[in-house]
Amino acid sequence: MRMGMIGLGRMGMNMVRRLLRDGHEVVAYNRTSEKVEEIVREGAEGAASLEDLIGRLRPPRIVWIMLPAGKVVDDHIDSLADLLDPGDCIVEGGNSRYTDDIRRAEALGRRAIHYLDAGVSGGIWGLQVGYCTMVGGEKKVFDDLEPLFRSLAPENGYLHCGPAGAGHFVKMIHNGIEYGMMQAYGEGFALLEASPYRDHFDYGRIAGLWNQGSVIRSWLLELLEKAFAEDPRLEELLGYVEDSGEGRWTVEQAIESRVAAPVIALSLFARFQSREENSFANRVLAALRREFGGHAVKPSAEK
């Protein structure tokens, strides 16, 4: 198939490579021309602008967007809507909120332009392993574009999840679960590090061991094994953990749906806490323990 790709970041670039490897024709556009030039050397066709990209595609056109969620996606969709014809299709492959997908699909539908939301998981390993892809939108349009999803995904690694927004909804929950799993691994290894046996532990080997038939085996443990092999005590890292929108949206959805999701919620709050050195909340706790129990406290390093 022939399609256009907008956004050549960590995910978009390797997705183009995977599509090219499977025989698809890709017209690529990125805000910075260096990345376009790089992928052109690997077999893609480059575009200098959105207008140029659309001009290089044949109707019905397929345009896949891989950009950070939010206004930048809306701005590109608004621009594309004025360039595309009825019957063309936009695929939003970033991490948009599902409610944005519903709004966009309705607006584009009034112009007879199709819209699919594709939640894509695979990170920097997607080129090698494939991208697990969760798709929302019209089933017929999904069927028409299925060769693209099949090329991007590992075997049995893509699914039409339902109408507009369903793909990104499933991806949102996927990322919320990911938060909880990562937090559990982090707390488990912290307990190992705090144990009287810590000097005997090889965390890389423990992570590898747990992936051999254990009920907690996972790809995340494979990645931990690799990280510990490169830095056995992770001393080169600062324990500052960012969060993306999906974790917050999952917790908000749990509140809206009245579904108890304490593990996911606490894993999100733990990320907030990771960004605070000498946090005020912890100082309040120390002060209270001193006041009601006379417990010893540690003075600030600034004193």
N, C-alpha and C positions, 0 to 999 in steps of 0.2 A: 504494500500500500504506500501511497504518497501522502505525507502529512507535514505540518509545520510544528516546530517546537520553539516556544518562547521561554527563555530562562535556562542558562547553562551553568547552574551552580553545582553543588556537590551531587545532587540527585539528577538534575536535568542532563548534565553532560554525559554521565554514564548510561542514562536511559537512551540517549541518542546512539551511543556506541552499541548498546545491546540491540536496538532496532536495526541499525545498519548491518550488524553481524548476521541478522536473520533475513536480510535481503530487502528491507523496506527502504524507501527513498525519503530522506528527511531534509527539509529546508529549515535551517536553524537561525534564530535571531537572539541576540543578547545585547544588553545596554552597552557593555564594553566590547569593542570589536576584537580584542585579543582572543577571547574564548571562541568567537565565531571562526576566526582564522585557524585556531587549533583544530576544531572539529572538521573544518573544510579539508584540512590535510589528511583527515582520516576517512573521507568519503562523503561527507554531508555537503549540501549546497548552502551557501551562505546568503543571508539577507541583510541589507543595510538599514531597514526600517520595517515597521509593521506593514506599510503600504507595499513595500518591495516583497515582503514575505507572502502577502495575499496574492500579489500579481504572479508569483511563481507557482501557485497551486491551481489545480484544475477542479472545477465544481463536480460533485459536492465536496467542498473543502473541509479538511480536518485540521483544527488548530489546537494544540495541547499547550496549556500554560503551567509552568513550574516556577512560581514566584512566591515570596513570603505572603502569608495570608493578610487580608485587610484591604486598605485603600488602594494599594498598588495593583491588586488583582481587579478590583472594580474599575479602576482607571483604564486598564488594558482591555477589559471586556467592553466598556463603553466605546473605546476607540475601534475595537474590532467589529462591534455591532454596526457601525457606520460603513464598514468596508466589506462585510460579508453579505451573501445573498441568501434568500430562502432556501432551505435544504442543507446549508452548511452546518458545521458542528463545532462547538467549543468544548474541550475537555479540561476541567480544572483539576489538576493533579497535585496541588499543594495541600495545605492543611487548613482549608477554610472551615468556618463554622457552618453546620448543616443548614441553619436558618438563612444564611447568606445564599446558599445554593438554591433554596426554594424561591427566594426573591428573584435571583438572577434567571432561573429557568422560566419563571412567569414572564419576566420582562422580555427575554429573548424569544419566548414562544409567541408573543404578540407580533414579532417580526418573522415568524416561521423559521427561526434559527434554533437548532437543537443544542442542548446543554447536558453534559454528563459530568457528575462529580466523581472523581477517582481518588480514594484514599490509598496512598502508596506507602508501604513499609519495606524497608530493606537497607536503608542507610547507605554508607559507602561500600558495603559488600554486595549491593544489588547487581552490579555488573557481573560478578562471578556467580552468585547464588540465584539471582532473580528477585523480582519485586512482588511481594504479596499485594494484590490489588483488589480493593473493595469499591464497587461501582454502583452509583445511583443514577436514575434517569429512565428514559423510555427504553423498554426492553428491545424493541426493534432496532433502535439506534445502537444499543449495546451489541446486538447480534451483528450488525453491519461492521462494527469496529473490532469485533472479537479477535481478528488476526493480530492486532496491535497488542491487546492484553495478553494473548497467548505467547507472543514473543518476549514480552517484558517479564512474565511471571515464571516461576518454577512450575513443574507439573502439578496440576490441581491447585494452583496458587492464585486464581482470580475468580471472582464471583459477582454476579449481578445481584445486589442486595435489596433492590426495591426502587421506588420512584425517587424523584429529585431530593437530594439531601441524605438518602439512606446510606450511600457509600461513605460519606464523611462522618455520618453518625456512628457507623460501625468502627471507623478508624479512630474516632474520638474515644470510644469505650476501650478499644485496643490499647490506646496510649495511656488511659487511666490505669488499666491492668498492669501495663509496663511499669508505671510509677511504683505500684505496690510491690511488684516482684523485685525491682531494683532496691527498694528500701529494705526488704526482708534480707536480701543478700548482704547489703551494707551492714545491717545490724548484726547479722550472724558472724561476719568476719570481724566486726568490732569486738564481739564477745570472745572470739578466738584470740584476738590481739591483747585483750585484757586478762587472759587466763594465766595461771602459773606455768603453763606449758608453752607459752608463746615463743620462747627461744628454740624450741624443738620443731616448730611448725614451719613447713614450706607451703605457703598459701597457694602457689601455682599448682603444686602437686595435689593439694586438697581439692582445689577447684576441678582439676582433671579427674581425680578419683570420684567425685560426686557425679560426674557425667558418665560413669560406667555402670549403668543399670540402676542408679539411685532414683528415687521418686522425685527428687528436685533437680534432675538433670535438665539442661536447657542450653540454647545458643548463648544466652547471657553468661553462663558459666564458662563456655568456651572463650568468650571475649575476656572474662576475668583471668582465666589461665594465661592468656596472651599478655595481658597487662602486668600481671605479677612476674612473668618471665622477664619482662623488660625493666621492671622496677619493683623488687620483691616486697618492699614496705610502702610503696606508693609515696615515697618521700619527695618526689619531684612535683607532686600535685598539691594545690591548695583545695581544701574541702569546701569549695564554693560551687553550689549546684544551681544552675538556671532552670527555669521551667518554661515550657512552651504553652500556647493557648489551650491545647487539648486537655491537659490535666485540670486546669481551672474549669473548663467548660464541662468536664465530666462531673466534677463536684457540684457545679451549679445545676446540672441536669438531675443529679441525685436528689438535690433539695426540691427541685420543681416536681419530680416524679414521686417524691416521698419514699424513696428507696434508700435503705440504710447502706452506706458505703464507707464505713469508718476507716478501713485500711487505706483506701485510695485517698480519702480526705487527709488523713494524718501524714501520708507520704508527701502530699503537696505541701503541707505546713512544715514538714521537716526540711524541704528545700528552701522555704523562706528562712527558716532558722539558720541554715548553713551560711547565709550571707551576712550574719550579724556576729561581729567580734565583740565580746564583752556586752552581750545584748542587754537592753534595759530590763526585759522581762526576767532574765536570770538574776539580775541585780536585785529586782524586787523580791524574788524568791529567797535570795541570800539574806536580805534585810529582814524579811519576815521570820526566818528561822532564828536569826539573832535576837529579834525582839521578843518572840514568844518562848524561845527555849534557851536563850543564851548561847546558841551554837557559835563556834568560831567562824569568822569570815576572813577572806583574803582581801587585803587592801588593793585598790587600783594600782596598776604599774606606774601610773602618772604621779602618784603621791610620793 
